[in-house]
Amino acid sequence: MESTHTNSSVVEFELAGFPDLENYDTLLFVILLVIYLLILSANTIIFTIICATCHLHIPMYFFIATLAALEVFYTTVTMPRTLVDLLRRKKSISFSSCLLQIYFFHSLGISEACLLTVMAYDRYLAICTPLTYTTTMTTKFCFQLVLGCCTCGFLCPLPEILLTSWLPFCQHSYIDHIFCDFPPLISLACTDISINTVVDFSFHSVVILIPISLILFSYLKILKVTLMIKSSQGRQKAFSTCASHLTVVLTFFGTTSFMYMRLSWMGSVHYDRIIAVIYAFLIPLFNPIIYSLRNKDIRDLFTLKKKGGVFVWGFFSLRKHVSGPESKTTIT
């Protein structure tokens, strides 16, 4: 076993990429490059606008800015290498590089899942407990929540990474996927992987189901309070403040659940590639579009003409209190 593990530490894998589209590598490269540049620019613009606009220094936009930053790093873990692989015949990757890609991809993904949960909690407090919202969602508490999300994200994948690192891989192996990930990598081990399979399923079930449960609980409370509002306009405003977040939650957790919450990974590699493209490449592109199109404040800033002067940078001067109840419940 020791010698086998020694071999596994130097084994080199070859990624499949997009074998069904190998005659269109150049076209696919251009399309993915455009998508990647759009992801970088769109999320950077959202982040910059929120940083530079004083009246957006409230908890909801602080979390949106953090989400935009996470999306940039989340995509950068996989897409640059995927682009390079499209331009070369041999798509090789070392075992250590493969593990690092898996670790950071899942760490940032879990951090995003936790952040989406925090954003649901923020909407719950703003709509269901408006009188205590400003005293609860202080600057310090917002930073603590984001720090907790990132800490959870970067600690959770470590046990599975360690288990995977000790698996024996007997020879040069072919990963039938577009980038390194737990399921296709574990399936290549030349030993019994039943424990790893159960651990992988349990791990992903926990990191997906717990956030979904907390988000659903928050929105059930929000729905209960919203239905008690007599004014139809008031109900519409309450619903609209949550619409963007719900859209992002459904797309993110829907695709990741399909990919990871299963005990068998065989026989669906083509669908896996499609799902991987959606949650790794397309969702980070759609998120800033969803928030900018659904959010009146950000839309107004996109169309606002610059009338002399510059934006005042003050991201770290996040106010301890929101300016008033209207700013918490009428942002769309």
Secondary structure, DSSP 8 states (H G I E B T S, - for coil): -HHHHHHHTT-EEEE---GGGGGGHHHHHHHHHHHHHHHHHHHHHHHHHHHH-GGG-SHHHHHHHHHHHHHHHHHHTTHHHHHHHHT-S--EEEHHHHHHHHHHHHHHHHHHHHHHHHHHHHHHHHHH-HHHHHHHS-HHHHHHHHHHHHHHHHHTTHHHHHHHHTS---S-EEE-SSS--HHHHHTT-SS--HHHHHHHHHHHHHHHHHHHHHHHHHHHHHHHHHHT---HHHHHHHHHHHHHHHHHHHHHHHHHHHHHS-S--TT-HHHHHHHHHIIIIIHHHHHHHHHHHH-HHHHHHHH----SS-----GGG--SS-S-HHHHHS--
